[in-house]
Amino acid sequence: GDITTLEVGAVVNAANKQLKRGGGVDGAIHKAAGPELQAACDELGGCPTGQAVVTPGFNLPAAYVIHTVGPVYHGGDRNEDSLLESAYRNSLRQAEYHGVRTVAFPAISTGVYGYPLSRATHIAVGIARQWLREHDRPEKVIFCAFDAATKAAYQAELSDEA
Ligand code: AR6
């Protein structure tokens, strides 16, 4: 699916540390939200890897955009897993803080940033399951898979634990 079309409380953006419009899902979200989104990002002055910041959704159907910065994958021994876990957890924390009931994630870091798909979806599903067990908000997490390989990786991960 295309995350920019989802009518949810918040969509998560796979941003960069500068919060400057890039390609991939970031470019799509900026295009759909309109130029006010970049202006709002500029006011925030950046976001460290593993953290998450929030703006309104502007022209998106989603009320909020949660911008998180996943790690660039350098082979897996540079703390990438714990940074990706933090990106998911801090995004969920922002959703909770803003009272969001449904949040949608793209497969953070698995595009330009080169994270292996199954390693990333394992982290995404694990963190989300743990969060949903322990918190009232958000109530629902959507994993928005943009292509067939991503969809298959999430399906495998979800069925493993079923
Ligand atoms: N809806 C949902 N998922 C999408 C969409 C969409 N409209 N478009 C792409 N994806 P990427 P990263 C998927 O590269 O690896 C940007 O330039 C895509 O197929 O967007 O975290 C930023 O500014 C892939 O599965 O993010 C950063 O500089 C997933 O989204 C950098 O890329 C993530 O791919 C971040 O790289």
Backbone and ligand atoms as CSV (ligand in chain L), in Angstrom:
chain,resi,resn,atom,element,x,y,z
A,1,GLY,N,N,0.810,-1.205,0.000
A,1,GLY,CA,C,0.000,0.000,0.000
A,1,GLY,C,C,0.846,1.258,0.000
A,2,ASP,N,N,0.149,2.348,-0.197
A,2,ASP,CA,C,0.779,3.677,-0.172
A,2,ASP,C,C,0.369,4.347,1.137
A,3,ILE,N,N,1.344,4.571,2.000
A,3,ILE,CA,C,1.044,5.069,3.349
A,3,ILE,C,C,0.399,6.456,3.322
A,4,THR,N,N,0.609,7.188,2.244
A,4,THR,CA,C,0.060,8.557,2.192
A,4,THR,C,C,-1.457,8.569,2.041
A,5,THR,N,N,-2.059,7.418,1.722
A,5,THR,CA,C,-3.506,7.372,1.515
A,5,THR,C,C,-4.269,6.912,2.765
A,6,LEU,N,N,-3.547,6.525,3.802
A,6,LEU,CA,C,-4.215,5.883,4.945
A,6,LEU,C,C,-4.876,6.901,5.866
A,7,GLU,N,N,-6.119,6.617,6.203
A,7,GLU,CA,C,-6.880,7.483,7.108
A,7,GLU,C,C,-6.699,6.959,8.526
A,8,VAL,N,N,-5.598,7.390,9.125
A,8,VAL,CA,C,-5.212,6.912,10.460
A,8,VAL,C,C,-4.823,8.110,11.317
A,9,GLY,N,N,-4.650,7.869,12.590
A,9,GLY,CA,C,-4.250,8.962,13.475
A,9,GLY,C,C,-2.879,9.506,13.140
A,10,ALA,N,N,-1.954,8.600,12.839
A,10,ALA,CA,C,-0.599,9.038,12.504
A,10,ALA,C,C,0.040,8.065,11.522
A,11,VAL,N,N,0.810,8.641,10.604
A,11,VAL,CA,C,1.699,7.833,9.775
A,11,VAL,C,C,3.129,8.147,10.192
A,12,VAL,N,N,3.977,7.139,10.121
A,12,VAL,CA,C,5.387,7.319,10.453
A,12,VAL,C,C,6.161,7.531,9.152
A,13,ASN,N,N,7.077,8.482,9.206
A,13,ASN,CA,C,7.939,8.770,8.065
A,13,ASN,C,C,9.348,8.258,8.337
A,14,ALA,N,N,9.959,7.630,7.331
A,14,ALA,CA,C,11.378,7.219,7.403
A,14,ALA,C,C,12.212,8.412,6.944
A,15,ALA,N,N,12.540,9.259,7.903
A,15,ALA,CA,C,13.177,10.547,7.603
A,15,ALA,C,C,14.695,10.449,7.694
A,16,ASN,N,N,15.356,11.559,7.411
A,16,ASN,CA,C,16.806,11.678,7.652
A,16,ASN,C,C,17.024,12.655,8.810
A,17,LYS,N,N,18.253,12.673,9.336
A,17,LYS,CA,C,18.545,13.459,10.545
A,17,LYS,C,C,18.306,14.953,10.352
A,18,GLN,N,N,18.429,15.402,9.127
A,18,GLN,CA,C,18.221,16.837,8.847
A,18,GLN,C,C,16.732,17.174,8.707
A,19,LEU,N,N,15.888,16.155,8.616
A,19,LEU,CA,C,14.461,16.333,8.328
A,19,LEU,C,C,14.255,17.119,7.032
A,20,LYS,N,N,15.125,16.827,6.050
A,20,LYS,CA,C,14.991,17.447,4.735
A,20,LYS,C,C,14.361,16.440,3.783
A,21,ARG,N,N,13.375,16.901,3.041
A,21,ARG,CA,C,12.665,16.044,2.106
A,21,ARG,C,C,13.630,15.243,1.246
A,22,GLY,N,N,13.459,13.937,1.244
A,22,GLY,CA,C,14.302,13.067,0.434
A,22,GLY,C,C,13.464,12.281,-0.547
A,23,GLY,N,N,13.892,11.052,-0.848
A,23,GLY,CA,C,13.144,10.193,-1.761
A,23,GLY,C,C,12.310,9.192,-0.993
A,24,GLY,N,N,11.964,8.094,-1.635
A,24,GLY,CA,C,11.240,7.013,-0.978
A,24,GLY,C,C,9.956,7.475,-0.322
A,25,VAL,N,N,9.680,6.885,0.816
A,25,VAL,CA,C,8.430,7.206,1.510
A,25,VAL,C,C,8.444,8.667,1.996
A,26,ASP,N,N,9.607,9.177,2.306
A,26,ASP,CA,C,9.738,10.571,2.739
A,26,ASP,C,C,9.277,11.531,1.630
A,27,GLY,N,N,9.764,11.294,0.414
A,27,GLY,CA,C,9.350,12.132,-0.712
A,27,GLY,C,C,7.847,12.046,-0.944
A,28,ALA,N,N,7.309,10.825,-0.838
A,28,ALA,CA,C,5.872,10.631,-1.066
A,28,ALA,C,C,5.043,11.358,-0.003
A,29,ILE,N,N,5.483,11.285,1.249
A,29,ILE,CA,C,4.749,11.944,2.331
A,29,ILE,C,C,4.808,13.462,2.155
A,30,HIS,N,N,5.963,14.001,1.833
A,30,HIS,CA,C,6.067,15.447,1.624
A,30,HIS,C,C,5.205,15.898,0.451
A,31,LYS,N,N,5.219,15.124,-0.617
A,31,LYS,CA,C,4.424,15.497,-1.792
A,31,LYS,C,C,2.934,15.546,-1.448
A,32,ALA,N,N,2.480,14.547,-0.721
A,32,ALA,CA,C,1.055,14.470,-0.399
A,32,ALA,C,C,0.654,15.469,0.686
A,33,ALA,N,N,1.547,15.747,1.618
A,33,ALA,CA,C,1.214,16.647,2.733
A,33,ALA,C,C,1.250,18.117,2.308
A,34,GLY,N,N,2.114,18.437,1.339
A,34,GLY,CA,C,2.255,19.816,0.896
A,34,GLY,C,C,3.438,20.508,1.551
A,35,PRO,N,N,3.769,21.707,1.061
A,35,PRO,CA,C,4.993,22.402,1.494
A,35,PRO,C,C,5.004,22.815,2.958
A,36,GLU,N,N,3.832,22.907,3.566
A,36,GLU,CA,C,3.821,23.243,5.003
A,36,GLU,C,C,4.568,22.201,5.825
A,37,LEU,N,N,4.628,20.978,5.326
A,37,LEU,CA,C,5.310,19.928,6.100
A,37,LEU,C,C,6.801,20.240,6.225
A,38,GLN,N,N,7.442,20.661,5.147
A,38,GLN,CA,C,8.866,20.986,5.245
A,38,GLN,C,C,9.085,22.173,6.177
A,39,ALA,N,N,8.193,23.154,6.111
A,39,ALA,CA,C,8.316,24.315,7.002
A,39,ALA,C,C,8.234,23.884,8.463
A,40,ALA,N,N,7.317,22.978,8.762
A,40,ALA,CA,C,7.184,22.482,10.142
A,40,ALA,C,C,8.418,21.686,10.552
A,41,CYS,N,N,8.964,20.904,9.629
A,41,CYS,CA,C,10.184,20.134,9.923
A,41,CYS,C,C,11.351,21.078,10.183
A,42,ASP,N,N,11.448,22.138,9.414
A,42,ASP,CA,C,12.562,23.080,9.571
A,42,ASP,C,C,12.545,23.707,10.965
A,43,GLU,N,N,11.370,23.933,11.493
A,43,GLU,CA,C,11.277,24.509,12.847
A,43,GLU,C,C,11.808,23.552,13.914
A,44,LEU,N,N,11.779,22.259,13.637
A,44,LEU,CA,C,12.222,21.281,14.636
A,44,LEU,C,C,13.742,21.140,14.666
A,45,GLY,N,N,14.401,21.496,13.585
A,45,GLY,CA,C,15.868,21.527,13.582
A,45,GLY,C,C,16.561,20.182,13.610
A,46,GLY,N,N,15.915,19.147,13.074
A,46,GLY,CA,C,16.587,17.857,12.959
A,46,GLY,C,C,16.148,16.848,13.999
A,47,CYS,N,N,16.641,15.618,13.832
A,47,CYS,CA,C,16.251,14.501,14.705
A,47,CYS,C,C,17.374,13.474,14.687
A,48,PRO,N,N,17.917,13.109,15.856
A,48,PRO,CA,C,18.990,12.105,15.874
A,48,PRO,C,C,18.487,10.711,15.460
A,49,THR,N,N,19.374,9.896,14.997
A,49,THR,CA,C,19.031,8.514,14.648
A,49,THR,C,C,18.432,7.796,15.868
A,50,GLY,N,N,17.316,7.109,15.642
A,50,GLY,CA,C,16.660,6.370,16.714
A,50,GLY,C,C,15.612,7.178,17.475
A,51,GLN,N,N,15.553,8.482,17.229
A,51,GLN,CA,C,14.557,9.331,17.897
A,51,GLN,C,C,13.377,9.584,16.962
A,52,ALA,N,N,12.354,10.281,17.461
A,52,ALA,CA,C,11.162,10.561,16.657
A,52,ALA,C,C,10.588,11.923,17.053
A,53,VAL,N,N,10.139,12.673,16.073
A,53,VAL,CA,C,9.512,13.978,16.293
A,53,VAL,C,C,8.195,14.021,15.525
A,54,VAL,N,N,7.324,14.982,15.882
A,54,VAL,CA,C,5.958,14.991,15.349
A,54,VAL,C,C,5.626,16.323,14.687
A,55,THR,N,N,4.923,16.238,13.569
A,55,THR,CA,C,4.309,17.418,12.953
A,55,THR,C,C,2.849,17.092,12.657
A,56,PRO,N,N,2.061,18.128,12.319
A,56,PRO,CA,C,0.731,17.827,11.778
A,56,PRO,C,C,0.858,17.104,10.433
A,57,GLY,N,N,-0.242,16.542,9.965
A,57,GLY,CA,C,-0.253,15.858,8.677
A,57,GLY,C,C,-0.569,16.772,7.504
A,58,PHE,N,N,-0.996,17.992,7.796
A,58,PHE,CA,C,-1.366,18.958,6.751
A,58,PHE,C,C,-2.332,18.335,5.753
A,59,ASN,N,N,-1.987,18.218,4.473
A,59,ASN,CA,C,-2.955,17.719,3.485
A,59,ASN,C,C,-3.127,16.203,3.465
A,60,LEU,N,N,-2.421,15.501,4.336
A,60,LEU,CA,C,-2.616,14.049,4.417
A,60,LEU,C,C,-3.922,13.739,5.135
A,61,PRO,N,N,-4.509,12.572,4.877
A,61,PRO,CA,C,-5.648,12.149,5.701
A,61,PRO,C,C,-5.246,11.897,7.160
A,62,ALA,N,N,-4.004,11.564,7.404
A,62,ALA,CA,C,-3.529,11.329,8.777
A,62,ALA,C,C,-3.389,12.657,9.521
A,63,ALA,N,N,-3.770,12.640,10.794
A,63,ALA,CA,C,-3.682,13.865,11.607
A,63,ALA,C,C,-2.229,14.262,11.865
A,64,TYR,N,N,-1.385,13.285,12.096
A,64,TYR,CA,C,0.013,13.557,12.439
A,64,TYR,C,C,0.966,12.775,11.541
A,65,VAL,N,N,2.160,13.363,11.373
A,65,VAL,CA,C,3.289,12.597,10.839
A,65,VAL,C,C,4.319,12.475,11.962
A,66,ILE,N,N,4.697,11.253,12.253
A,66,ILE,CA,C,5.769,10.984,13.212
A,66,ILE,C,C,7.021,10.715,12.379
A,67,HIS,N,N,7.993,11.603,12.478
A,67,HIS,CA,C,9.217,11.471,11.685
A,67,HIS,C,C,10.252,10.753,12.540
A,68,THR,N,N,10.666,9.597,12.083
A,68,THR,CA,C,11.722,8.897,12.806
A,68,THR,C,C,12.889,8.640,11.866
A,69,VAL,N,N,14.074,8.539,12.439
A,69,VAL,CA,C,15.283,8.326,11.643
A,69,VAL,C,C,15.840,6.958,11.991
A,70,GLY,N,N,15.747,6.057,11.044
A,70,GLY,CA,C,16.328,4.737,11.224
A,70,GLY,C,C,17.821,4.778,10.925
A,71,PRO,N,N,18.532,3.724,11.336
A,71,PRO,CA,C,19.967,3.670,11.061
A,71,PRO,C,C,20.251,3.313,9.605
A,72,VAL,N,N,21.373,3.811,9.101
A,72,VAL,CA,C,21.935,3.295,7.853
A,72,VAL,C,C,22.588,1.956,8.195
A,73,TYR,N,N,22.328,0.931,7.379
A,73,TYR,CA,C,22.872,-0.405,7.664
A,73,TYR,C,C,24.303,-0.508,7.149
A,74,HIS,N,N,25.218,-0.830,8.057
A,74,HIS,CA,C,26.637,-0.948,7.693
A,74,HIS,C,C,27.165,-2.349,7.933
A,75,GLY,N,N,26.289,-3.360,7.933
A,75,GLY,CA,C,26.748,-4.729,8.143
A,75,GLY,C,C,26.215,-5.351,9.422
A,76,GLY,N,N,25.682,-4.548,10.313
A,76,GLY,CA,C,24.968,-5.076,11.468
A,76,GLY,C,C,25.715,-5.027,12.786
A,77,ASP,N,N,26.992,-4.636,12.757
A,77,ASP,CA,C,27.735,-4.609,14.024
A,77,ASP,C,C,28.026,-3.183,14.478
A,78,ARG,N,N,27.233,-2.234,13.992
A,78,ARG,CA,C,27.391,-0.845,14.456
A,78,ARG,C,C,26.147,-0.377,15.198
A,79,ASN,N,N,25.607,-1.263,16.022
A,79,ASN,CA,C,24.479,-0.888,16.872
A,79,ASN,C,C,23.190,-0.664,16.080
A,80,GLU,N,N,23.149,-1.168,14.842
A,80,GLU,CA,C,21.983,-0.894,14.007
A,80,GLU,C,C,20.689,-1.433,14.621
A,81,ASP,N,N,20.740,-2.672,15.171
A,81,ASP,CA,C,19.497,-3.255,15.682
A,81,ASP,C,C,18.908,-2.419,16.818
A,82,SER,N,N,19.749,-1.987,17.749
A,82,SER,CA,C,19.173,-1.229,18.873
A,82,SER,C,C,18.724,0.161,18.421
A,83,LEU,N,N,19.368,0.728,17.400
A,83,LEU,CA,C,18.887,2.009,16.876
A,83,LEU,C,C,17.544,1.841,16.159
A,84,LEU,N,N,17.386,0.745,15.426
A,84,LEU,CA,C,16.096,0.518,14.757
A,84,LEU,C,C,15.001,0.248,15.791
A,85,GLU,N,N,15.328,-0.520,16.813
A,85,GLU,CA,C,14.363,-0.737,17.909
A,85,GLU,C,C,13.945,0.599,18.523
A,86,SER,N,N,14.913,1.464,18.757
A,86,SER,CA,C,14.608,2.777,19.338
A,86,SER,C,C,13.717,3.595,18.413
A,87,ALA,N,N,13.977,3.533,17.120
A,87,ALA,CA,C,13.151,4.288,16.169
A,87,ALA,C,C,11.690,3.841,16.282
A,88,TYR,N,N,11.461,2.530,16.347
A,88,TYR,CA,C,10.081,2.034,16.479
A,88,TYR,C,C,9.494,2.412,17.843
A,89,ARG,N,N,10.264,2.202,18.890
A,89,ARG,CA,C,9.737,2.456,20.235
A,89,ARG,C,C,9.438,3.950,20.442
A,90,ASN,N,N,10.340,4.805,19.994
A,90,ASN,CA,C,10.106,6.242,20.170
A,90,ASN,C,C,8.956,6.751,19.304
A,91,SER,N,N,8.745,6.130,18.166
A,91,SER,CA,C,7.582,6.488,17.341
A,91,SER,C,C,6.289,6.100,18.059
A,92,LEU,N,N,6.284,4.912,18.646
A,92,LEU,CA,C,5.099,4.469,19.390
A,92,LEU,C,C,4.867,5.364,20.614
A,93,ARG,N,N,5.940,5.793,21.242
A,93,ARG,CA,C,5.820,6.692,22.391
A,93,ARG,C,C,5.191,8.027,21.964
A,94,GLN,N,N,5.593,8.539,20.822
A,94,GLN,CA,C,4.995,9.784,20.317
A,94,GLN,C,C,3.510,9.575,19.987
A,95,ALA,N,N,3.191,8.463,19.399
A,95,ALA,CA,C,1.782,8.164,19.095
A,95,ALA,C,C,0.966,8.120,20.382
A,96,GLU,N,N,1.508,7.458,21.390
A,96,GLU,CA,C,0.826,7.383,22.689
A,96,GLU,C,C,0.610,8.785,23.261
A,97,TYR,N,N,1.659,9.596,23.239
A,97,TYR,CA,C,1.607,10.941,23.817
A,97,TYR,C,C,0.525,11.778,23.145
A,98,HIS,N,N,0.334,11.583,21.841
A,98,HIS,CA,C,-0.655,12.362,21.095
A,98,HIS,C,C,-2.025,11.669,21.052
A,99,GLY,N,N,-2.191,10.605,21.801
A,99,GLY,CA,C,-3.493,9.939,21.906
A,99,GLY,C,C,-3.933,9.218,20.651
A,100,VAL,N,N,-2.968,8.848,19.810
A,100,VAL,CA,C,-3.275,8.202,18.531
A,100,VAL,C,C,-3.759,6.768,18.779
A,101,ARG,N,N,-4.851,6.397,18.116
A,101,ARG,CA,C,-5.376,5.032,18.253
A,101,ARG,C,C,-4.774,4.082,17.229
A,102,THR,N,N,-4.563,4.587,16.005
A,102,THR,CA,C,-3.997,3.739,14.951
A,102,THR,C,C,-2.802,4.445,14.326
A,103,VAL,N,N,-1.697,3.731,14.255
A,103,VAL,CA,C,-0.474,4.283,13.661
A,103,VAL,C,C,-0.010,3.339,12.562
A,104,ALA,N,N,0.454,3.922,11.458
A,104,ALA,CA,C,0.940,3.118,10.327
A,104,ALA,C,C,2.427,3.373,10.108
A,105,PHE,N,N,3.175,2.269,9.985
A,105,PHE,CA,C,4.622,2.340,9.750
A,105,PHE,C,C,4.977,1.861,8.346
A,106,PRO,N,N,5.913,2.539,7.694
A,106,PRO,CA,C,6.579,1.928,6.542
A,106,PRO,C,C,7.705,1.035,7.075
A,107,ALA,N,N,8.355,0.311,6.189
A,107,ALA,CA,C,9.474,-0.553,6.608
A,107,ALA,C,C,10.736,0.315,6.707
A,108,ILE,N,N,10.864,0.929,7.886
A,108,ILE,CA,C,11.935,1.900,8.130
A,108,ILE,C,C,13.312,1.290,7.871
A,109,SER,N,N,14.156,2.064,7.210
A,109,SER,CA,C,15.566,1.720,6.906
A,109,SER,C,C,15.758,0.659,5.839
A,110,THR,N,N,14.674,0.075,5.308
A,110,THR,CA,C,14.865,-1.041,4.364
A,110,THR,C,C,14.994,-0.606,2.913
A,111,GLY,N,N,14.913,0.705,2.652
A,111,GLY,CA,C,15.076,1.206,1.286
A,111,GLY,C,C,16.489,1.731,1.086
A,112,VAL,N,N,16.593,3.040,0.936
A,112,VAL,CA,C,17.895,3.699,0.726
A,112,VAL,C,C,18.895,3.327,1.818
A,113,TYR,N,N,18.446,3.110,3.043
A,113,TYR,CA,C,19.358,2.862,4.165
A,113,TYR,C,C,19.839,1.408,4.245
A,114,GLY,N,N,19.311,0.531,3.383
A,114,GLY,CA,C,19.942,-0.761,3.138
A,114,GLY,C,C,19.771,-1.853,4.180
A,115,TYR,N,N,18.815,-1.708,5.105
A,115,TYR,CA,C,18.638,-2.730,6.147
A,115,TYR,C,C,18.083,-4.014,5.529
A,116,PRO,N,N,18.619,-5.185,5.893
A,116,PRO,CA,C,18.036,-6.433,5.388
A,116,PRO,C,C,16.580,-6.550,5.836
A,117,LEU,N,N,15.736,-6.922,4.873
A,117,LEU,CA,C,14.294,-6.878,5.098
A,117,LEU,C,C,13.838,-7.737,6.272
A,118,SER,N,N,14.280,-8.995,6.320
A,118,SER,CA,C,13.732,-9.870,7.371
A,118,SER,C,C,14.259,-9.465,8.749
A,119,ARG,N,N,15.492,-8.987,8.782
A,119,ARG,CA,C,16.035,-8.514,10.062
A,119,ARG,C,C,15.244,-7.288,10.548
A,120,ALA,N,N,14.859,-6.418,9.628
A,120,ALA,CA,C,14.105,-5.212,9.992
A,120,ALA,C,C,12.660,-5.529,10.377
A,121,THR,N,N,12.010,-6.426,9.646
A,121,THR,CA,C,10.617,-6.730,9.970
A,121,THR,C,C,10.532,-7.514,11.291
A,122,HIS,N,N,11.551,-8.311,11.578
A,122,HIS,CA,C,11.591,-9.016,12.867
A,122,HIS,C,C,11.591,-7.999,14.020
A,123,ILE,N,N,12.389,-6.967,13.877
A,123,ILE,CA,C,12.448,-5.924,14.912
A,123,ILE,C,C,11.124,-5.161,14.974
A,124,ALA,N,N,10.603,-4.780,13.828
A,124,ALA,CA,C,9.368,-3.982,13.788
A,124,ALA,C,C,8.217,-4.718,14.477
A,125,VAL,N,N,8.048,-5.982,14.128
A,125,VAL,CA,C,6.931,-6.760,14.694
A,125,VAL,C,C,7.168,-7.021,16.185
A,126,GLY,N,N,8.392,-7.312,16.549
A,126,GLY,CA,C,8.695,-7.582,17.958
A,126,GLY,C,C,8.426,-6.374,18.848
A,127,ILE,N,N,8.878,-5.221,18.428
A,127,ILE,CA,C,8.664,-4.017,19.233
A,127,ILE,C,C,7.173,-3.674,19.299
A,128,ALA,N,N,6.482,-3.787,18.179
A,128,ALA,CA,C,5.055,-3.450,18.169
A,128,ALA,C,C,4.249,-4.384,19.076
A,129,ARG,N,N,4.544,-5.680,18.997
A,129,ARG,CA,C,3.826,-6.636,19.854
A,129,ARG,C,C,4.037,-6.321,21.334
A,130,GLN,N,N,5.274,-6.042,21.673
A,130,GLN,CA,C,5.582,-5.727,23.069
A,130,GLN,C,C,4.845,-4.447,23.501
A,131,TRP,N,N,4.870,-3.440,22.636
A,131,TRP,CA,C,4.220,-2.179,22.979
A,131,TRP,C,C,2.712,-2.380,23.191
A,132,LEU,N,N,2.080,-3.090,22.283
A,132,LEU,CA,C,0.626,-3.279,22.347
A,132,LEU,C,C,0.216,-4.057,23.591
A,133,ARG,N,N,1.088,-4.954,24.034
A,133,ARG,CA,C,0.801,-5.692,25.277
A,133,ARG,C,C,0.829,-4.780,26.498
A,134,GLU,N,N,1.701,-3.774,26.459
A,134,GLU,CA,C,2.001,-3.005,27.675
A,134,GLU,C,C,1.337,-1.636,27.744
A,135,HIS,N,N,0.691,-1.180,26.659
A,135,HIS,CA,C,0.154,0.185,26.607
A,135,HIS,C,C,-1.259,0.196,26.030
A,136,ASP,N,N,-2.020,1.260,26.390
A,136,ASP,CA,C,-3.381,1.426,25.863
A,136,ASP,C,C,-3.406,2.137,24.514
A,137,ARG,N,N,-2.418,2.992,24.265
A,137,ARG,CA,C,-2.325,3.726,22.999
A,137,ARG,C,C,-0.944,3.531,22.409
A,138,PRO,N,N,-0.863,3.402,21.105
A,138,PRO,CA,C,-1.967,3.181,20.184
A,138,PRO,C,C,-2.609,1.802,20.390
A,139,GLU,N,N,-3.828,1.669,19.846
A,139,GLU,CA,C,-4.538,0.393,19.956
A,139,GLU,C,C,-4.185,-0.544,18.809
A,140,LYS,N,N,-3.761,0.082,17.710
A,140,LYS,CA,C,-3.553,-0.711,16.491
A,140,LYS,C,C,-2.326,-0.201,15.742
A,141,VAL,N,N,-1.530,-1.142,15.258
A,141,VAL,CA,C,-0.351,-0.822,14.450
A,141,VAL,C,C,-0.540,-1.444,13.072
A,142,ILE,N,N,-0.394,-0.615,12.058
A,142,ILE,CA,C,-0.448,-1.094,10.665
A,142,ILE,C,C,0.968,-1.082,10.101
A,143,PHE,N,N,1.378,-2.187,9.479
A,143,PHE,CA,C,2.622,-2.206,8.718
A,143,PHE,C,C,2.251,-2.061,7.252
A,144,CYS,N,N,2.607,-0.941,6.672
A,144,CYS,CA,C,2.238,-0.639,5.294
A,144,CYS,C,C,3.370,-1.081,4.379
A,145,ALA,N,N,3.147,-2.176,3.657
A,145,ALA,CA,C,4.169,-2.740,2.766
A,145,ALA,C,C,3.957,-2.196,1.360
A,146,PHE,N,N,4.994,-1.580,0.821
A,146,PHE,CA,C,4.890,-0.893,-0.469
A,146,PHE,C,C,5.107,-1.844,-1.644
A,147,ASP,N,N,5.742,-2.976,-1.390
A,147,ASP,CA,C,5.989,-3.920,-2.490
A,147,ASP,C,C,5.803,-5.363,-1.987
A,148,ALA,N,N,5.823,-6.297,-2.941
A,148,ALA,CA,C,5.497,-7.692,-2.621
A,148,ALA,C,C,6.522,-8.308,-1.671
A,149,ALA,N,N,7.797,-7.980,-1.846
A,149,ALA,CA,C,8.830,-8.572,-0.981
A,149,ALA,C,C,8.643,-8.122,0.465
A,150,THR,N,N,8.287,-6.862,0.634
A,150,THR,CA,C,8.070,-6.343,1.990
A,150,THR,C,C,6.844,-6.996,2.613
A,151,LYS,N,N,5.797,-7.116,1.828
A,151,LYS,CA,C,4.582,-7.778,2.323
A,151,LYS,C,C,4.887,-9.213,2.764
A,152,ALA,N,N,5.651,-9.925,1.946
A,152,ALA,CA,C,5.989,-11.317,2.273
A,152,ALA,C,C,6.811,-11.396,3.555
A,153,ALA,N,N,7.727,-10.453,3.743
A,153,ALA,CA,C,8.563,-10.469,4.951
A,153,ALA,C,C,7.708,-10.246,6.201
A,154,TYR,N,N,6.755,-9.330,6.136
A,154,TYR,CA,C,5.870,-9.119,7.293
A,154,TYR,C,C,4.976,-10.331,7.521
A,155,GLN,N,N,4.456,-10.898,6.448
A,155,GLN,CA,C,3.577,-12.059,6.615
A,155,GLN,C,C,4.335,-13.213,7.264
A,156,ALA,N,N,5.570,-13.423,6.853
A,156,ALA,CA,C,6.369,-14.500,7.444
A,156,ALA,C,C,6.604,-14.222,8.928
A,157,GLU,N,N,6.913,-13.008,9.240
A,157,GLU,CA,C,7.197,-12.641,10.625
A,157,GLU,C,C,5.951,-12.786,11.496
A,158,LEU,N,N,4.805,-12.371,10.971
A,158,LEU,CA,C,3.572,-12.448,11.755
A,158,LEU,C,C,3.109,-13.887,11.909
A,159,SER,N,N,3.291,-14.715,10.892
A,159,SER,CA,C,2.820,-16.095,10.999
A,159,SER,C,C,3.729,-16.920,11.910
A,160,ASP,N,N,5.005,-16.569,11.963
A,160,ASP,CA,C,5.925,-17.231,12.895
A,160,ASP,C,C,5.390,-17.264,14.313
A,161,GLU,N,N,4.790,-16.150,14.702
A,161,GLU,CA,C,4.381,-16.006,16.105
A,161,GLU,C,C,2.915,-16.364,16.295
A,162,ALA,N,N,2.229,-16.682,15.193
A,162,ALA,CA,C,0.781,-16.875,15.284
A,162,ALA,C,C,0.450,-18.107,16.115
L,1,AR6,N1,N,4.177,4.101,1.252
L,1,AR6,C1,C,4.726,3.122,2.019
L,1,AR6,N2,N,5.992,2.698,1.906
L,1,AR6,C2,C,6.756,3.286,0.955
L,1,AR6,C3,C,6.273,4.314,0.115
L,1,AR6,C4,C,4.924,4.717,0.283
L,1,AR6,N3,N,4.368,5.679,-0.452
L,1,AR6,N4,N,7.284,4.693,-0.721
L,1,AR6,C5,C,8.350,3.912,-0.427
L,1,AR6,N5,N,8.034,3.061,0.581
L,1,AR6,P1,P,12.993,4.478,2.164
L,1,AR6,P2,P,14.910,4.420,4.428
L,1,AR6,C6,C,8.853,2.031,1.225
L,1,AR6,O1,O,14.125,4.439,1.181
L,1,AR6,O2,O,15.540,3.176,3.929
L,1,AR6,C7,C,14.843,9.140,2.146
L,1,AR6,O3,O,15.527,9.833,1.149
L,1,AR6,C8,C,10.075,1.527,0.503
L,1,AR6,O4,O,9.707,0.635,-0.549
L,1,AR6,O5,O,11.890,5.419,1.909
L,1,AR6,O6,O,14.596,4.518,5.900
L,1,AR6,C9,C,14.913,9.841,3.496
L,1,AR6,O7,O,14.923,11.254,3.352
L,1,AR6,C10,C,10.789,0.807,1.632
L,1,AR6,O8,O,10.171,-0.463,1.847
L,1,AR6,O9,O,13.539,4.791,3.679
L,1,AR6,C11,C,16.188,9.333,4.079
L,1,AR6,O10,O,17.293,10.075,3.615
L,1,AR6,C12,C,10.478,1.679,2.848
L,1,AR6,O11,O,9.400,2.533,2.425
L,1,AR6,C13,C,16.265,7.909,3.550
L,1,AR6,O12,O,15.486,7.889,2.352
L,1,AR6,C14,C,11.627,2.529,3.342
L,1,AR6,O13,O,12.431,2.984,2.250
L,1,AR6,C15,C,15.678,6.914,4.522
L,1,AR6,O14,O,15.885,5.608,4.022
